[in-house]
């Protein structure tokens, strides 16, 4: 759901506009997320849900 304060735009769109307007706001040490990490993380989560729990 889009936020009203963003006037229907996604947070990523607003961020890109602000960084284009003021490049000094960008953190030079920040790197974009690795797209290969998410599928592996989802596999780990799925396998963790399948673990049987001992009776207590």
Secondary structure, DSSP 8 states (H G I E B T S, - for coil): ---GGGTT--HHHHHHHHHHH-GGGS-TT-----HHHHHHHHHHHHHHHTS-----
